[in-house]
Structures are given as structure tokens and as C-alpha cells.
Amino acid sequence: MKVAVLGAGAIGAYVGASLHRAGADVHLIARGPHLAAMRRHGVRVLSPRGDFTAHPHATDDPGEVGPADYVFLGLKANAYAACGPLIAPLLHERTAVVAAQNGIPWWYFHRHGGPYDGHRLESVDPDGAVSRILAPERAVGCVVYAATELQSPGVVRHLEGTRFSIGEPDRSVSARCQDLSEAMRTGGLKCPVERELRADIWVKLLGNISFNPISALARATMRQMCLHGGTRRVIETMMRETLSVAESLGCTVGVSVERRLAGAERVGDHRTSTLQDLERGKPLELDVLLAAVVELAEITGVEVPTLRTVHAISDLLALRSAA
């Protein structure tokens, strides 16, 4: 099995190191000091489950890698439309693209069935720019429940969780999913193949759609948002509106708002990825988290006034931070 990790940051390098440990032919594509460190010393993973070091091939040139069986995308979703020159050398006729993204993916309605089958969401696939680069039929969905961070170049600190749920857009249990799942498990990760992966997408999104933009607007940690009464009520309302949109699309989310809030509070003083991006001057990945659900509410006729309000304010923040 040949795997190319495009965007081998904290999550990508962690997955790549784990798959390399399982015997897969892994190629990490990165840049800068992180790439230089991985070339010299490999990927060092520091984890409560046990530290380890792996030495997969690392490069900044996808042409040096060539076509792979799987491309694991560690890029932010807002970089997908521009990744064509990077991903093209990695593709052959049957290459699967595993996108480890938060939020609503560009392939969401691919083989979805029902009245919205094949519908394209402008907020995540503007003018079809992403689908032209990442054909939906290549997509293997992936919902990441692992938390990692780059402690220093070449050093990944694994904080918690090892689950990477995967699934086909058409709800089948394919050979390509089963093969990837087996390799991930051999490398020490949990990788269930889910027929209804969209339910996992909404479970993860309940937190991302609310905590991420609010954390950036308030410069607050998870614990601070949960303990502030007014903010907690806003987040709860956002979650309930999000559940209404999911239900309008026929997706049953098997977790309550109360349970989701309690889990977030236990995380403690963690800064969301959106807050971290804001602090580092990076683009804010809010279209797939928030704009996409507002767009889904429009096409399904669901009222989401709080989501619309937070979207309007956080969108201005994103524009100003990018200026």
C-alpha cells in the first residue's frame, strides 16, 4: 500500500508515522523547518500511549513521490481548490483521496440519494473549483477524533484520541476502506468503517460550528466558553439549530447537546484550531464549519437565526484577519 500524505502537519505526520510503523509505503509532503527536521530525524511522536519514531520518506515535491493508492489530505479545507498542482502527480486512475477535514465536505451530496443527490454547496465548492481538483468519486470520508499538535519541527505531541472514522459517500463498505482501516489499526489507530459517516460528521460539527467561531471572537478557551453563562447559552442554541439542519437532511445525530457541552467542558483550557489560526495570522477555516450549514439551512428551509448572526460577525473577522 502506497500512501502520500499531502500536508503532513500534526495530524498528517501522526497518521503517516503510524502507517509507516504498520509497514505501508508512506511519503510525507511538507515544507520549511518541519520538513527539514523530518528528513534528518524522522517523525517523533510523543504520546501517553507510548512514544515512537518513524522514518518515512519526506519531501516537498509530489512529483518525487508519484502516484499513490491513497492520498491523505492534511491540508485545511480552504486550501483544497488551490492544491491541484500538488495533488495531480499523486493520482492514478484508482487513487482514493482521504480528506481529514472538519465541517461539511465538498462530497457531502455525492451519492447521497434523495432530493439533494449531487447538489453542490457553493460555500465549500465555489463554482465547482474543489470538485474539479478532487473528483467526488475519489473521496473517502474521514472524521478525525484525535488531537495532536506540533511541539516543534518534526515532533508531534499526541494529546488524546486515536479514532479516524472513514466511510464511502454511497454508504457501501468498500475494499479500499477495509484495506485502509486494517493498515491504520495495524499502526495503532482506531479506524472503523462507517456506513453512515455523515452522522459522525454532524457529531463533530456540533462542537466545531459553535466553539470555533465563538472562541475566535471572544479569544476564549473551551473551559472559559462553557463556564460563561451567556456564551454557553449561545453555543447551546447554535448546536440545537445545527441539529435541526441535520434532521432536515434525514441524518440522525446520536448525541445530545448536553452531552456535547459536558464533553467540551472536560477538555479544559484548550484553544480551538480557529483561535490558534487567528493568533498565528492564518486564514480562518469557517466556510466548511459555519457558512456551509447556513447554506444547507437555506435550501432546506430551516430557521437558524443564531447561526446566521454568528456567521455574519465571524465572517467579518475572517476578512479583516486576512487583510
SVG drawing of the C-alpha trace seen along z (x, -y; Angstrom):
<svg xmlns="http://www.w3.org/2000/svg" viewBox="-38 -44 57 49">
<polyline fill="none" stroke="black" stroke-width="0.4" points="0.0,0.0 1.4,-3.3 0.2,-6.4 1.0,-10.0 0.3,-12.5 -0.2,-15.9 0.1,-18.5 2.0,-16.4 1.4,-18.7 0.4,-17.5 -2.4,-15.2 -0.9,-14.2 2.6,-13.3 0.9,-11.4 -1.1,-9.3 1.9,-8.9 4.2,-7.8 1.5,-5.3 1.0,-3.8 4.8,-3.6 5.0,-1.7 2.4,0.7 4.6,1.4 2.9,-0.9 5.0,-2.7 4.5,-6.3 5.6,-9.6 5.1,-12.8 4.8,-16.1 5.6,-19.2 7.8,-22.2 10.0,-24.5 11.7,-23.6 9.2,-20.8 10.2,-19.1 13.9,-19.6 13.5,-18.0 11.6,-15.0 14.3,-14.4 17.0,-14.5 15.4,-12.7 12.1,-11.2 8.8,-11.9 9.0,-11.7 5.6,-11.0 5.2,-11.8 2.1,-10.1 0.5,-8.9 0.2,-5.6 3.9,-5.4 6.5,-7.4 7.9,-6.3 9.9,-7.5 9.2,-6.6 11.3,-7.4 9.0,-7.6 10.2,-9.4 9.7,-13.2 9.8,-15.7 8.3,-19.0 8.0,-17.6 4.9,-15.5 6.5,-14.6 9.2,-12.8 6.5,-10.6 4.4,-9.8 1.0,-8.1 -0.2,-6.6 -3.0,-4.3 -4.2,-6.7 -3.7,-10.4 -4.3,-11.5 -5.1,-15.2 -3.8,-17.1 -4.5,-20.5 -7.1,-22.9 -10.3,-22.7 -9.8,-26.3 -6.7,-25.2 -8.3,-22.4 -9.2,-24.5 -5.6,-25.6 -4.0,-22.2 -4.3,-21.0 -0.5,-21.2 0.4,-19.4 -2.1,-16.6 -2.0,-15.8 1.3,-13.9 0.0,-11.7 -3.1,-10.4 -3.6,-7.3 -6.9,-6.0 -8.0,-4.4 -6.3,-6.7 -8.5,-7.4 -8.4,-10.8 -8.9,-10.7 -9.7,-14.2 -9.2,-14.7 -11.2,-17.9 -13.7,-19.4 -17.1,-20.6 -19.2,-19.8 -17.0,-18.2 -17.3,-19.0 -18.5,-15.5 -21.4,-15.6 -24.2,-15.1 -22.2,-12.8 -24.3,-9.6 -26.3,-10.9 -29.7,-9.8 -32.9,-11.7 -33.9,-15.2 -30.5,-16.7 -28.4,-14.0 -25.5,-15.5 -26.2,-19.1 -23.1,-21.3 -22.6,-23.6 -21.2,-26.9 -19.7,-27.7 -17.4,-24.6 -17.1,-24.1 -17.3,-27.6 -18.1,-27.2 -17.0,-23.6 -13.4,-24.6 -12.8,-21.8 -14.6,-19.1 -12.5,-19.8 -9.4,-19.1 -10.7,-16.4 -13.3,-14.4 -16.0,-13.3 -15.8,-9.7 -12.2,-9.6 -13.4,-10.7 -13.2,-8.5 -14.7,-10.4 -12.8,-10.8 -13.8,-12.2 -10.8,-12.8 -11.3,-12.3 -7.6,-12.5 -6.0,-15.6 -2.4,-16.4 -0.1,-19.4 3.4,-20.2 5.5,-20.6 8.5,-21.5 9.6,-20.8 9.4,-17.0 7.9,-16.4 4.2,-15.6 2.6,-15.6 -0.4,-13.3 -2.8,-14.6 -5.8,-12.2 -7.9,-10.0 -6.8,-7.6 -10.1,-7.3 -10.3,-8.1 -13.7,-7.1 -13.9,-6.5 -16.6,-5.8 -17.8,-5.9 -20.3,-8.6 -22.6,-5.9 -22.7,-4.1 -21.0,-0.9 -18.3,1.0 -15.7,0.9 -12.4,2.8 -10.5,-0.4 -12.0,-1.4 -11.4,2.0 -7.8,2.1 -7.1,-1.4 -8.8,-0.5 -6.7,2.6 -3.5,0.6 -4.5,-2.1 -5.4,0.4 -2.1,2.3 -0.3,-1.1 -2.1,-1.5 -5.0,-3.7 -8.8,-3.1 -10.3,-3.3 -13.9,-2.0 -15.6,-1.9 -18.9,-3.6 -21.9,-3.2 -23.4,-6.4 -20.3,-8.5 -22.4,-11.7 -23.8,-11.2 -20.2,-11.3 -19.6,-14.5 -22.5,-16.2 -21.4,-14.9 -18.0,-16.5 -19.6,-19.6 -21.8,-20.3 -18.6,-21.4 -16.8,-23.0 -19.6,-25.1 -20.2,-26.7 -16.9,-26.7 -14.6,-27.5 -16.1,-30.8 -17.0,-31.9 -13.5,-31.1 -12.0,-33.4 -14.5,-36.2 -14.0,-36.0 -10.4,-34.8 -11.5,-32.2 -10.7,-28.6 -13.2,-25.7 -13.5,-25.8 -14.0,-29.6 -16.8,-29.4 -18.5,-26.6 -18.4,-28.4 -19.6,-31.8 -23.4,-31.5 -24.4,-33.8 -21.9,-32.3 -22.8,-28.8 -26.5,-29.6 -25.5,-30.9 -23.4,-27.8 -26.3,-25.6 -28.6,-27.4 -26.2,-27.1 -26.0,-23.3 -29.7,-22.9 -30.1,-24.9 -27.4,-22.6 -29.2,-19.5 -32.4,-20.8 -30.5,-21.2 -29.1,-17.7 -32.5,-16.3 -34.0,-18.1 -31.5,-16.2 -32.6,-12.9 -29.5,-12.5 -30.0,-11.4 -27.2,-12.5 -26.8,-10.2 -25.6,-12.6 -27.4,-15.2 -26.5,-18.9 -26.0,-18.4 -23.6,-15.6 -21.6,-17.5 -21.3,-20.5 -20.2,-18.3 -17.5,-16.7 -16.3,-20.1 -16.0,-21.4 -13.9,-18.4 -11.4,-19.4 -10.3,-22.3 -8.4,-25.3 -7.8,-24.2 -7.7,-26.7 -9.6,-25.7 -7.9,-25.4 -9.7,-28.5 -8.4,-30.6 -4.9,-29.2 -5.1,-30.1 -6.2,-33.6 -3.3,-34.1 -0.9,-32.9 -2.3,-35.1 -3.5,-32.1 -6.8,-32.0 -9.8,-31.0 -11.5,-27.8 -15.1,-28.9 -16.8,-28.3 -17.0,-24.5 -17.9,-24.9 -20.5,-27.6 -21.2,-29.1 -22.0,-25.6 -24.6,-24.9 -26.2,-28.3 -26.4,-27.4 -27.9,-24.0 -30.5,-25.8 -31.4,-27.9 -32.0,-25.0 -34.0,-23.0 -36.0,-26.0 -34.8,-25.6 -34.6,-28.7 -31.2,-29.3 -31.1,-32.9 -28.3,-32.4 -26.1,-30.6 -26.7,-33.4 -25.7,-36.1 -22.5,-34.4 -21.7,-33.7 -22.1,-37.3 -19.8,-38.6 -17.2,-35.8 -17.1,-36.3 -16.1,-39.9 -13.4,-38.8 -12.1,-36.3 -12.0,-39.1 -10.3,-41.5 -7.7,-39.0 -6.9,-38.1 -6.4,-41.7"/>
</svg>
